[in-house]
Amino acid sequence: MCIRVEYVPRARLAEPWDAGRNVIVLPDHLIEPFALRALRFLLDELDIEQDEFGALCWCGKPIELPRVP
Ligand SMILES: [Zn+2]
C-alpha cells in the first residue's frame, strides 16, 4: 500500500506517521516548499531513500501532496 499525505488542522495533529493507514499527516498551515521538506524529512525518518527532488514512496513512486482546499 502506497504512502499518502493528508493535511489536518494543527490542533488535531498528534503523530505525523499513521502506520496503520500508511498516511503521513502534515499540519494544514504548511505550504510548499515547507510541506515538501517536512514530507521528505519524515520519509527519511522512515528510512525511505529519497531522490534529490520530490518525495518517494517506498515502492519508488512519487508521492503527491494533496491540494490544500
Ligand atoms: Zn508506493
N, CA, C, O and the ligand as a Tripos MOL2 file, in Angstrom:
@<TRIPOS>MOLECULE
protein
  277   275    70     0     0
PROTEIN
NO_CHARGES

@<TRIPOS>ATOM
      1 N           0.8500   -1.1980    0.0000 N.3       1 MET1
      2 CA          0.0000    0.0000    0.0000 C.3       1 MET1
      3 C           0.8810    1.2420    0.0000 C.2       1 MET1
      4 O           1.8120    1.3650    0.7970 O.2       1 MET1
      5 N           0.5720    2.1470   -0.8980 N.am      2 CYS2
      6 CA          1.4050    3.3330   -1.0420 C.3       2 CYS2
      7 C           1.1440    4.3420    0.0810 C.2       2 CYS2
      8 O           0.0700    4.3920    0.6810 O.2       2 CYS2
      9 N           2.1630    5.1240    0.3250 N.am      3 ILE3
     10 CA          2.0570    6.1750    1.3410 C.3       3 ILE3
     11 C           1.2620    7.3490    0.7750 C.2       3 ILE3
     12 O           1.4880    7.7820   -0.3550 O.2       3 ILE3
     13 N           0.3500    7.8450    1.5620 N.am      4 ARG4
     14 CA         -0.4120    9.0310    1.1750 C.3       4 ARG4
     15 C          -0.1370   10.1600    2.1650 C.2       4 ARG4
     16 O           0.3830    9.9400    3.2590 O.2       4 ARG4
     17 N          -0.4910   11.3480    1.7600 N.am      5 VAL5
     18 CA         -0.3290   12.5220    2.6200 C.3       5 VAL5
     19 C          -1.6950   13.1220    2.8890 C.2       5 VAL5
     20 O          -2.5230   13.2510    1.9880 O.2       5 VAL5
     21 N          -1.9150   13.4850    4.1350 N.am      6 GLU6
     22 CA         -3.1470   14.1820    4.4940 C.3       6 GLU6
     23 C          -2.7930   15.4230    5.2860 C.2       6 GLU6
     24 O          -1.8180   15.4450    6.0370 O.2       6 GLU6
     25 N          -3.5980   16.4510    5.1060 N.am      7 TYR7
     26 CA         -3.4500   17.6500    5.9220 C.3       7 TYR7
     27 C          -4.5180   17.6520    7.0030 C.2       7 TYR7
     28 O          -5.6820   17.3440    6.7490 O.2       7 TYR7
     29 N          -4.1070   18.0010    8.2020 N.am      8 VAL8
     30 CA         -5.1020   18.1780    9.2660 C.3       8 VAL8
     31 C          -4.8030   19.5070    9.9670 C.2       8 VAL8
     32 O          -3.6750   19.9970    9.9350 O.2       8 VAL8
     33 N          -5.8310   20.0810   10.5990 N.am      9 PRO9
     34 CA         -5.5790   21.2890   11.4000 C.3       9 PRO9
     35 C          -4.5590   20.9750   12.4890 C.2       9 PRO9
     36 O          -4.5490   19.8820   13.0550 O.2       9 PRO9
     37 N          -3.7140   21.9390   12.7650 N.am     10 ARG10
     38 CA         -2.6170   21.7100   13.6890 C.3      10 ARG10
     39 C          -3.0990   21.1890   15.0450 C.2      10 ARG10
     40 O          -2.4350   20.3600   15.6660 O.2      10 ARG10
     41 N          -4.2380   21.6720   15.4940 N.am     11 ALA11
     42 CA         -4.7580   21.2810   16.8070 C.3      11 ALA11
     43 C          -5.0670   19.7940   16.8650 C.2      11 ALA11
     44 O          -5.0360   19.1920   17.9390 O.2      11 ALA11
     45 N          -5.3680   19.1960   15.7080 N.am     12 ARG12
     46 CA         -5.7130   17.7730   15.6810 C.3      12 ARG12
     47 C          -4.5240   16.8920   15.3610 C.2      12 ARG12
     48 O          -4.6510   15.6690   15.3040 O.2      12 ARG12
     49 N          -3.3650   17.5030   15.1520 N.am     13 LEU13
     50 CA         -2.1830   16.7400   14.7520 C.3      13 LEU13
     51 C          -1.5720   16.0480   15.9660 C.2      13 LEU13
     52 O          -1.2020   16.7030   16.9400 O.2      13 LEU13
     53 N          -1.4690   14.7460   15.9040 N.am     14 ALA14
     54 CA         -0.8520   14.0100   17.0020 C.3      14 ALA14
     55 C           0.4460   13.4030   16.5070 C.2      14 ALA14
     56 O           1.5270   13.9250   16.7810 O.2      14 ALA14
     57 N           0.3430   12.3180   15.7900 N.am     15 GLU15
     58 CA          1.5200   11.6540   15.2450 C.3      15 GLU15
     59 C           1.6410   11.9870   13.7640 C.2      15 GLU15
     60 O           0.6450   11.9350   13.0420 O.2      15 GLU15
     61 N           2.8410   12.3270   13.2960 N.am     16 PRO16
     62 CA          2.9780   12.6320   11.8660 C.3      16 PRO16
     63 C           2.9010   11.3960   10.9830 C.2      16 PRO16
     64 O           2.6750   11.5000    9.7780 O.2      16 PRO16
     65 N           3.0880   10.2350   11.5800 N.am     17 TRP17
     66 CA          3.0900    8.9980   10.7780 C.3      17 TRP17
     67 C           2.0360    8.0530   11.3170 C.2      17 TRP17
     68 O           2.1260    7.5790   12.4490 O.2      17 TRP17
     69 N           1.0310    7.7840   10.4900 N.am     18 ASP18
     70 CA         -0.0260    6.8510   10.8530 C.3      18 ASP18
     71 C           0.2840    5.5220   10.1740 C.2      18 ASP18
     72 O          -0.0950    5.2970    9.0240 O.2      18 ASP18
     73 N           0.9770    4.6420   10.8980 N.am     19 ALA19
     74 CA          1.4560    3.3910   10.3050 C.3      19 ALA19
     75 C           0.2990    2.4730    9.9190 C.2      19 ALA19
     76 O           0.4140    1.7040    8.9640 O.2      19 ALA19
     77 N          -0.8070    2.5430   10.6450 N.am     20 GLY20
     78 CA         -1.9330    1.6770   10.3580 C.3      20 GLY20
     79 C          -2.5570    1.9790    9.0090 C.2      20 GLY20
     80 O          -3.0880    1.0850    8.3510 O.2      20 GLY20
     81 N          -2.4950    3.2420    8.5950 N.am     21 ARG21
     82 CA         -3.1280    3.6360    7.3400 C.3      21 ARG21
     83 C          -2.1070    4.0280    6.2730 C.2      21 ARG21
     84 O          -2.4900    4.3990    5.1630 O.2      21 ARG21
     85 N          -0.8130    3.9520    6.5920 N.am     22 ASN22
     86 CA          0.2250    4.3950    5.6640 C.3      22 ASN22
     87 C           0.0310    5.8450    5.2440 C.2      22 ASN22
     88 O           0.1290    6.1900    4.0660 O.2      22 ASN22
     89 N          -0.2450    6.6750    6.2270 N.am     23 VAL23
     90 CA         -0.5180    8.0810    5.9310 C.3      23 VAL23
     91 C           0.4560    8.9480    6.7090 C.2      23 VAL23
     92 O           0.6640    8.7650    7.9080 O.2      23 VAL23
     93 N           1.0440    9.8910    5.9980 N.am     24 ILE24
     94 CA          1.8400   10.9210    6.6490 C.3      24 ILE24
     95 C           0.9450   12.1360    6.8260 C.2      24 ILE24
     96 O           0.3320   12.6220    5.8750 O.2      24 ILE24
     97 N           0.8840   12.6150    8.0540 N.am     25 VAL25
     98 CA         -0.0320   13.6980    8.3830 C.3      25 VAL25
     99 C           0.7650   14.9850    8.5740 C.2      25 VAL25
    100 O           1.6920   15.0530    9.3810 O.2      25 VAL25
    101 N           0.3830   15.9820    7.8210 N.am     26 LEU26
    102 CA          1.0500   17.2790    7.9290 C.3      26 LEU26
    103 C           0.0410   18.3290    8.3890 C.2      26 LEU26
    104 O          -1.1390   18.2600    8.0460 O.2      26 LEU26
    105 N           0.5150   19.2930    9.1620 N.am     27 PRO27
    106 CA         -0.3990   20.3690    9.5660 C.3      27 PRO27
    107 C          -0.7830   21.2230    8.3630 C.2      27 PRO27
    108 O           0.0420   21.4820    7.4880 O.2      27 PRO27
    109 N          -2.0190   21.6510    8.3260 N.am     28 ASP28
    110 CA         -2.5450   22.2710    7.1040 C.3      28 ASP28
    111 C          -2.0330   23.6920    6.8580 C.2      28 ASP28
    112 O          -2.3330   24.2910    5.8260 O.2      28 ASP28
    113 N          -1.2660   24.2260    7.8000 N.am     29 HIS29
    114 CA         -0.7030   25.5530    7.5290 C.3      29 HIS29
    115 C           0.6220   25.4420    6.7730 C.2      29 HIS29
    116 O           1.1950   26.4470    6.3530 O.2      29 HIS29
    117 N           1.0930   24.2260    6.6080 N.am     30 LEU30
    118 CA          2.3600   24.0380    5.8960 C.3      30 LEU30
    119 C           2.1090   24.1000    4.3900 C.2      30 LEU30
    120 O           1.4120   23.2520    3.8330 O.2      30 LEU30
    121 N           2.6650   25.0780    3.7600 N.am     31 ILE31
    122 CA          2.5180   25.1640    2.3160 C.3      31 ILE31
    123 C           3.8600   24.8420    1.6750 C.2      31 ILE31
    124 O           4.8980   24.8440    2.3370 O.2      31 ILE31
    125 N           3.8220   24.5680    0.3810 N.am     32 GLU32
    126 CA          5.0730   24.2990   -0.3020 C.3      32 GLU32
    127 C           5.9220   25.5710   -0.3090 C.2      32 GLU32
    128 O           5.3690   26.6690   -0.3890 O.2      32 GLU32
    129 N           7.2380   25.4530   -0.2290 N.am     33 PRO33
    130 CA          8.0070   24.2090   -0.2410 C.3      33 PRO33
    131 C           8.1590   23.5710    1.1360 C.2      33 PRO33
    132 O           8.8250   22.5440    1.2680 O.2      33 PRO33
    133 N           7.5520   24.1630    2.1600 N.am     34 PHE34
    134 CA          7.7610   23.6410    3.5120 C.3      34 PHE34
    135 C           7.1050   22.2780    3.6870 C.2      34 PHE34
    136 O           7.6440   21.4090    4.3720 O.2      34 PHE34
    137 N           5.9370   22.0890    3.0650 N.am     35 ALA35
    138 CA          5.2620   20.8010    3.1730 C.3      35 ALA35
    139 C           6.1340   19.7050    2.5590 C.2      35 ALA35
    140 O           6.2640   18.6170    3.1190 O.2      35 ALA35
    141 N           6.7180   20.0000    1.4200 N.am     36 LEU36
    142 CA          7.5630   19.0030    0.7590 C.3      36 LEU36
    143 C           8.7940   18.6930    1.6080 C.2      36 LEU36
    144 O           9.2130   17.5400    1.7140 O.2      36 LEU36
    145 N           9.3620   19.7270    2.2050 N.am     37 ARG37
    146 CA         10.5310   19.4970    3.0530 C.3      37 ARG37
    147 C          10.1720   18.6480    4.2540 C.2      37 ARG37
    148 O          10.9080   17.7310    4.6210 O.2      37 ARG37
    149 N           9.0360   18.9540    4.8680 N.am     38 ALA38
    150 CA          8.5960   18.1760    6.0270 C.3      38 ALA38
    151 C           8.3450   16.7370    5.6180 C.2      38 ALA38
    152 O           8.7060   15.8000    6.3310 O.2      38 ALA38
    153 N           7.7210   16.5740    4.4600 N.am     39 LEU39
    154 CA          7.4290   15.2340    3.9640 C.3      39 LEU39
    155 C           8.7240   14.4500    3.7330 C.2      39 LEU39
    156 O           8.8370   13.2930    4.1390 O.2      39 LEU39
    157 N           9.6820   15.0800    3.0900 N.am     40 ARG40
    158 CA         10.9570   14.4060    2.8280 C.3      40 ARG40
    159 C          11.6670   14.0430    4.1290 C.2      40 ARG40
    160 O          12.2800   12.9810    4.2420 O.2      40 ARG40
    161 N          11.5740   14.9420    5.1090 N.am     41 PHE41
    162 CA         12.1850   14.6760    6.4010 C.3      41 PHE41
    163 C          11.5500   13.4380    7.0420 C.2      41 PHE41
    164 O          12.2440   12.5590    7.5520 O.2      41 PHE41
    165 N          10.2190   13.3930    7.0050 N.am     42 LEU42
    166 CA          9.5160   12.2740    7.6350 C.3      42 LEU42
    167 C           9.7970   10.9620    6.9050 C.2      42 LEU42
    168 O           9.9310    9.9160    7.5390 O.2      42 LEU42
    169 N           9.8850   11.0150    5.5740 N.am     43 LEU43
    170 CA         10.1980    9.8130    4.8060 C.3      43 LEU43
    171 C          11.5980    9.3200    5.1360 C.2      43 LEU43
    172 O          11.8520    8.1180    5.2150 O.2      43 LEU43
    173 N          12.4950   10.2720    5.3270 N.am     44 ASP44
    174 CA         13.8540    9.9300    5.6960 C.3      44 ASP44
    175 C          13.8730    9.2400    7.0640 C.2      44 ASP44
    176 O          14.6070    8.2740    7.2730 O.2      44 ASP44
    177 N          13.0580    9.7480    7.9850 N.am     45 GLU45
    178 CA         12.9420    9.1360    9.3150 C.3      45 GLU45
    179 C          12.4340    7.6970    9.2180 C.2      45 GLU45
    180 O          12.7550    6.8540   10.0540 O.2      45 GLU45
    181 N          11.6390    7.4360    8.1880 N.am     46 LEU46
    182 CA         11.1180    6.0860    7.9780 C.3      46 LEU46
    183 C          12.0980    5.2240    7.1840 C.2      46 LEU46
    184 O          11.7780    4.0980    6.8020 O.2      46 LEU46
    185 N          13.3030    5.7670    6.9380 N.am     47 ASP47
    186 CA         14.3450    5.0510    6.2000 C.3      47 ASP47
    187 C          13.9440    4.7530    4.7570 C.2      47 ASP47
    188 O          14.3100    3.7160    4.2030 O.2      47 ASP47
    189 N          13.1990    5.6600    4.1620 N.am     48 ILE48
    190 CA         12.8730    5.5300    2.7520 C.3      48 ILE48
    191 C          13.7780    6.4920    1.9920 C.2      48 ILE48
    192 O          13.7270    7.7080    2.1790 O.2      48 ILE48
    193 N          14.5980    5.9160    1.1380 N.am     49 GLU49
    194 CA         15.5920    6.7110    0.4430 C.3      49 GLU49
    195 C          14.9230    7.6940   -0.5140 C.2      49 GLU49
    196 O          13.9940    7.3370   -1.2400 O.2      49 GLU49
    197 N          15.4000    8.9190   -0.5050 N.am     50 GLN50
    198 CA         14.7960    9.9730   -1.3190 C.3      50 GLN50
    199 C          15.7370   10.4370   -2.4190 C.2      50 GLN50
    200 O          16.9560   10.4590   -2.2540 O.2      50 GLN50
    201 N          15.1370   10.8070   -3.5490 N.am     51 ASP51
    202 CA         15.9000   11.4270   -4.6180 C.3      51 ASP51
    203 C          16.2490   12.8520   -4.2320 C.2      51 ASP51
    204 O          15.9220   13.3240   -3.1430 O.2      51 ASP51
    205 N          16.9230   13.5240   -5.1560 N.am     52 GLU52
    206 CA         17.3080   14.9070   -4.8790 C.3      52 GLU52
    207 C          16.0850   15.8150   -4.7860 C.2      52 GLU52
    208 O          16.0710   16.7670   -4.0060 O.2      52 GLU52
    209 N          15.0630   15.5160   -5.5810 N.am     53 PHE53
    210 CA         13.8550   16.3430   -5.5930 C.3      53 PHE53
    211 C          12.6340   15.4740   -5.3410 C.2      53 PHE53
    212 O          12.6710   14.2540   -5.5000 O.2      53 PHE53
    213 N          11.5630   16.1270   -4.9490 N.am     54 GLY54
    214 CA         10.2990   15.4280   -4.7840 C.3      54 GLY54
    215 C          10.2980   14.5240   -3.5610 C.2      54 GLY54
    216 O          11.1650   14.6240   -2.6930 O.2      54 GLY54
    217 N           9.3190   13.6510   -3.5110 N.am     55 ALA55
    218 CA          9.1840   12.7330   -2.3920 C.3      55 ALA55
    219 C           8.8100   11.3670   -2.9610 C.2      55 ALA55
    220 O           7.9480   11.2570   -3.8320 O.2      55 ALA55
    221 N           9.4720   10.3340   -2.4540 N.am     56 LEU56
    222 CA          9.2490    8.9980   -2.9850 C.3      56 LEU56
    223 C           8.6550    8.0710   -1.9410 C.2      56 LEU56
    224 O           9.0640    8.0620   -0.7800 O.2      56 LEU56
    225 N           7.6940    7.3040   -2.3790 N.am     57 CYS57
    226 CA          7.1280    6.2100   -1.5930 C.3      57 CYS57
    227 C           8.1840    5.1100   -1.4860 C.2      57 CYS57
    228 O           9.1920    5.1460   -2.1900 O.2      57 CYS57
    229 N           7.9540    4.1370   -0.6090 N.am     58 TRP58
    230 CA          8.9330    3.0500   -0.5110 C.3      58 TRP58
    231 C           8.9200    2.1510   -1.7340 C.2      58 TRP58
    232 O           9.8600    1.3850   -1.9450 O.2      58 TRP58
    233 N           7.8640    2.2310   -2.5500 N.am     59 CYS59
    234 CA          7.8530    1.4480   -3.7820 C.3      59 CYS59
    235 C           8.5680    2.1770   -4.9160 C.2      59 CYS59
    236 O           8.7340    1.6230   -6.0020 O.2      59 CYS59
    237 N           8.9940    3.4240   -4.6680 N.am     60 GLY60
    238 CA          9.7100    4.1740   -5.6760 C.3      60 GLY60
    239 C           8.8590    5.1550   -6.4510 C.2      60 GLY60
    240 O           9.3810    5.9330   -7.2490 O.2      60 GLY60
    241 N           7.5500    5.1310   -6.2280 N.am     61 LYS61
    242 CA          6.6640    6.0690   -6.9190 C.3      61 LYS61
    243 C           6.6780    7.4230   -6.2220 C.2      61 LYS61
    244 O           6.8420    7.4960   -5.0040 O.2      61 LYS61
    245 N           6.5070    8.4860   -6.9850 N.am     62 PRO62
    246 CA          6.4320    9.8040   -6.3530 C.3      62 PRO62
    247 C           5.1550    9.9430   -5.5170 C.2      62 PRO62
    248 O           4.0950    9.4330   -5.8810 O.2      62 PRO62
    249 N           5.2850   10.6370   -4.4020 N.am     63 ILE63
    250 CA          4.1280   10.9160   -3.5540 C.3      63 ILE63
    251 C           3.6350   12.3260   -3.8660 C.2      63 ILE63
    252 O           4.4010   13.2890   -3.8380 O.2      63 ILE63
    253 N           2.3590   12.4230   -4.1600 N.am     64 GLU64
    254 CA          1.7720   13.7270   -4.4650 C.3      64 GLU64
    255 C           1.2990   14.3880   -3.1800 C.2      64 GLU64
    256 O           0.7160   13.7530   -2.3010 O.2      64 GLU64
    257 N           1.5660   15.6690   -3.1040 N.am     65 LEU65
    258 CA          0.9820   16.4340   -2.0000 C.3      65 LEU65
    259 C          -0.4460   16.7880   -2.3610 C.2      65 LEU65
    260 O          -0.7050   17.2700   -3.4640 O.2      65 LEU65
    261 N          -1.3770   16.5560   -1.4450 N.am     66 PRO66
    262 CA         -2.7600   16.9290   -1.7650 C.3      66 PRO66
    263 C          -2.9080   18.4410   -1.8630 C.2      66 PRO66
    264 O          -2.1760   19.1950   -1.2210 O.2      66 PRO66
    265 N          -3.8500   18.8620   -2.6610 N.am     67 ARG67
    266 CA         -4.1430   20.2890   -2.7510 C.3      67 ARG67
    267 C          -4.7830   20.7530   -1.4490 C.2      67 ARG67
    268 O          -5.6510   20.0790   -0.8940 O.2      67 ARG67
    269 N          -4.3500   21.8930   -0.9800 N.am     68 VAL68
    270 CA         -4.9850   22.4630    0.2160 C.3      68 VAL68
    271 C          -6.3080   23.1080   -0.2330 C.2      68 VAL68
    272 O          -6.3350   23.9460   -1.1340 O.2      68 VAL68
    273 N          -7.3860   22.6990    0.4130 N.am     69 PRO69
    274 CA         -8.6850   23.2450   -0.0110 C.3      69 PRO69
    275 C          -8.7820   24.7580    0.2320 C.2      69 PRO69
    276 O          -9.8080   25.3670   -0.0700 O.2      69 PRO69
    277 ZN          4.1190    3.1760   -3.1430 Zn       70 ZN70
@<TRIPOS>BOND
     1     1     2 1
     2     2     3 1
     3     3     4 2
     4     3     5 am
     5     5     6 1
     6     6     7 1
     7     7     8 2
     8     7     9 am
     9     9    10 1
    10    10    11 1
    11    11    12 2
    12    11    13 am
    13    13    14 1
    14    14    15 1
    15    15    16 2
    16    15    17 am
    17    17    18 1
    18    18    19 1
    19    19    20 2
    20    19    21 am
    21    21    22 1
    22    22    23 1
    23    23    24 2
    24    23    25 am
    25    25    26 1
    26    26    27 1
    27    27    28 2
    28    27    29 am
    29    29    30 1
    30    30    31 1
    31    31    32 2
    32    31    33 am
    33    33    34 1
    34    34    35 1
    35    35    36 2
    36    35    37 am
    37    37    38 1
    38    38    39 1
    39    39    40 2
    40    39    41 am
    41    41    42 1
    42    42    43 1
    43    43    44 2
    44    43    45 am
    45    45    46 1
    46    46    47 1
    47    47    48 2
    48    47    49 am
    49    49    50 1
    50    50    51 1
    51    51    52 2
    52    51    53 am
    53    53    54 1
    54    54    55 1
    55    55    56 2
    56    55    57 am
    57    57    58 1
    58    58    59 1
    59    59    60 2
    60    59    61 am
    61    61    62 1
    62    62    63 1
    63    63    64 2
    64    63    65 am
    65    65    66 1
    66    66    67 1
    67    67    68 2
    68    67    69 am
    69    69    70 1
    70    70    71 1
    71    71    72 2
    72    71    73 am
    73    73    74 1
    74    74    75 1
    75    75    76 2
    76    75    77 am
    77    77    78 1
    78    78    79 1
    79    79    80 2
    80    79    81 am
    81    81    82 1
    82    82    83 1
    83    83    84 2
    84    83    85 am
    85    85    86 1
    86    86    87 1
    87    87    88 2
    88    87    89 am
    89    89    90 1
    90    90    91 1
    91    91    92 2
    92    91    93 am
    93    93    94 1
    94    94    95 1
    95    95    96 2
    96    95    97 am
    97    97    98 1
    98    98    99 1
    99    99   100 2
   100    99   101 am
   101   101   102 1
   102   102   103 1
   103   103   104 2
   104   103   105 am
   105   105   106 1
   106   106   107 1
   107   107   108 2
   108   107   109 am
   109   109   110 1
   110   110   111 1
   111   111   112 2
   112   111   113 am
   113   113   114 1
   114   114   115 1
   115   115   116 2
   116   115   117 am
   117   117   118 1
   118   118   119 1
   119   119   120 2
   120   119   121 am
   121   121   122 1
   122   122   123 1
   123   123   124 2
   124   123   125 am
   125   125   126 1
   126   126   127 1
   127   127   128 2
   128   127   129 am
   129   129   130 1
   130   130   131 1
   131   131   132 2
   132   131   133 am
   133   133   134 1
   134   134   135 1
   135   135   136 2
   136   135   137 am
   137   137   138 1
   138   138   139 1
   139   139   140 2
   140   139   141 am
   141   141   142 1
   142   142   143 1
   143   143   144 2
   144   143   145 am
   145   145   146 1
   146   146   147 1
   147   147   148 2
   148   147   149 am
   149   149   150 1
   150   150   151 1
   151   151   152 2
   152   151   153 am
   153   153   154 1
   154   154   155 1
   155   155   156 2
   156   155   157 am
   157   157   158 1
   158   158   159 1
   159   159   160 2
   160   159   161 am
   161   161   162 1
   162   162   163 1
   163   163   164 2
   164   163   165 am
   165   165   166 1
   166   166   167 1
   167   167   168 2
   168   167   169 am
   169   169   170 1
   170   170   171 1
   171   171   172 2
   172   171   173 am
   173   173   174 1
   174   174   175 1
   175   175   176 2
   176   175   177 am
   177   177   178 1
   178   178   179 1
   179   179   180 2
   180   179   181 am
   181   181   182 1
   182   182   183 1
   183   183   184 2
   184   183   185 am
   185   185   186 1
   186   186   187 1
   187   187   188 2
   188   187   189 am
   189   189   190 1
   190   190   191 1
   191   191   192 2
   192   191   193 am
   193   193   194 1
   194   194   195 1
   195   195   196 2
   196   195   197 am
   197   197   198 1
   198   198   199 1
   199   199   200 2
   200   199   201 am
   201   201   202 1
   202   202   203 1
   203   203   204 2
   204   203   205 am
   205   205   206 1
   206   206   207 1
   207   207   208 2
   208   207   209 am
   209   209   210 1
   210   210   211 1
   211   211   212 2
   212   211   213 am
   213   213   214 1
   214   214   215 1
   215   215   216 2
   216   215   217 am
   217   217   218 1
   218   218   219 1
   219   219   220 2
   220   219   221 am
   221   221   222 1
   222   222   223 1
   223   223   224 2
   224   223   225 am
   225   225   226 1
   226   226   227 1
   227   227   228 2
   228   227   229 am
   229   229   230 1
   230   230   231 1
   231   231   232 2
   232   231   233 am
   233   233   234 1
   234   234   235 1
   235   235   236 2
   236   235   237 am
   237   237   238 1
   238   238   239 1
   239   239   240 2
   240   239   241 am
   241   241   242 1
   242   242   243 1
   243   243   244 2
   244   243   245 am
   245   245   246 1
   246   246   247 1
   247   247   248 2
   248   247   249 am
   249   249   250 1
   250   250   251 1
   251   251   252 2
   252   251   253 am
   253   253   254 1
   254   254   255 1
   255   255   256 2
   256   255   257 am
   257   257   258 1
   258   258   259 1
   259   259   260 2
   260   259   261 am
   261   261   262 1
   262   262   263 1
   263   263   264 2
   264   263   265 am
   265   265   266 1
   266   266   267 1
   267   267   268 2
   268   267   269 am
   269   269   270 1
   270   270   271 1
   271   271   272 2
   272   271   273 am
   273   273   274 1
   274   274   275 1
   275   275   276 2
@<TRIPOS>SUBSTRUCTURE
     1 MET1         2 RESIDUE 1 A MET
     2 CYS2         6 RESIDUE 1 A CYS
     3 ILE3        10 RESIDUE 1 A ILE
     4 ARG4        14 RESIDUE 1 A ARG
     5 VAL5        18 RESIDUE 1 A VAL
     6 GLU6        22 RESIDUE 1 A GLU
     7 TYR7        26 RESIDUE 1 A TYR
     8 VAL8        30 RESIDUE 1 A VAL
     9 PRO9        34 RESIDUE 1 A PRO
    10 ARG10       38 RESIDUE 1 A ARG
    11 ALA11       42 RESIDUE 1 A ALA
    12 ARG12       46 RESIDUE 1 A ARG
    13 LEU13       50 RESIDUE 1 A LEU
    14 ALA14       54 RESIDUE 1 A ALA
    15 GLU15       58 RESIDUE 1 A GLU
    16 PRO16       62 RESIDUE 1 A PRO
    17 TRP17       66 RESIDUE 1 A TRP
    18 ASP18       70 RESIDUE 1 A ASP
    19 ALA19       74 RESIDUE 1 A ALA
    20 GLY20       78 RESIDUE 1 A GLY
    21 ARG21       82 RESIDUE 1 A ARG
    22 ASN22       86 RESIDUE 1 A ASN
    23 VAL23       90 RESIDUE 1 A VAL
    24 ILE24       94 RESIDUE 1 A ILE
    25 VAL25       98 RESIDUE 1 A VAL
    26 LEU26      102 RESIDUE 1 A LEU
    27 PRO27      106 RESIDUE 1 A PRO
    28 ASP28      110 RESIDUE 1 A ASP
    29 HIS29      114 RESIDUE 1 A HIS
    30 LEU30      118 RESIDUE 1 A LEU
    31 ILE31      122 RESIDUE 1 A ILE
    32 GLU32      126 RESIDUE 1 A GLU
    33 PRO33      130 RESIDUE 1 A PRO
    34 PHE34      134 RESIDUE 1 A PHE
    35 ALA35      138 RESIDUE 1 A ALA
    36 LEU36      142 RESIDUE 1 A LEU
    37 ARG37      146 RESIDUE 1 A ARG
    38 ALA38      150 RESIDUE 1 A ALA
    39 LEU39      154 RESIDUE 1 A LEU
    40 ARG40      158 RESIDUE 1 A ARG
    41 PHE41      162 RESIDUE 1 A PHE
    42 LEU42      166 RESIDUE 1 A LEU
    43 LEU43      170 RESIDUE 1 A LEU
    44 ASP44      174 RESIDUE 1 A ASP
    45 GLU45      178 RESIDUE 1 A GLU
    46 LEU46      182 RESIDUE 1 A LEU
    47 ASP47      186 RESIDUE 1 A ASP
    48 ILE48      190 RESIDUE 1 A ILE
    49 GLU49      194 RESIDUE 1 A GLU
    50 GLN50      198 RESIDUE 1 A GLN
    51 ASP51      202 RESIDUE 1 A ASP
    52 GLU52      206 RESIDUE 1 A GLU
    53 PHE53      210 RESIDUE 1 A PHE
    54 GLY54      214 RESIDUE 1 A GLY
    55 ALA55      218 RESIDUE 1 A ALA
    56 LEU56      222 RESIDUE 1 A LEU
    57 CYS57      226 RESIDUE 1 A CYS
    58 TRP58      230 RESIDUE 1 A TRP
    59 CYS59      234 RESIDUE 1 A CYS
    60 GLY60      238 RESIDUE 1 A GLY
    61 LYS61      242 RESIDUE 1 A LYS
    62 PRO62      246 RESIDUE 1 A PRO
    63 ILE63      250 RESIDUE 1 A ILE
    64 GLU64      254 RESIDUE 1 A GLU
    65 LEU65      258 RESIDUE 1 A LEU
    66 PRO66      262 RESIDUE 1 A PRO
    67 ARG67      266 RESIDUE 1 A ARG
    68 VAL68      270 RESIDUE 1 A VAL
    69 PRO69      274 RESIDUE 1 A PRO
    70 ZN70       277 GROUP 0 **** ****
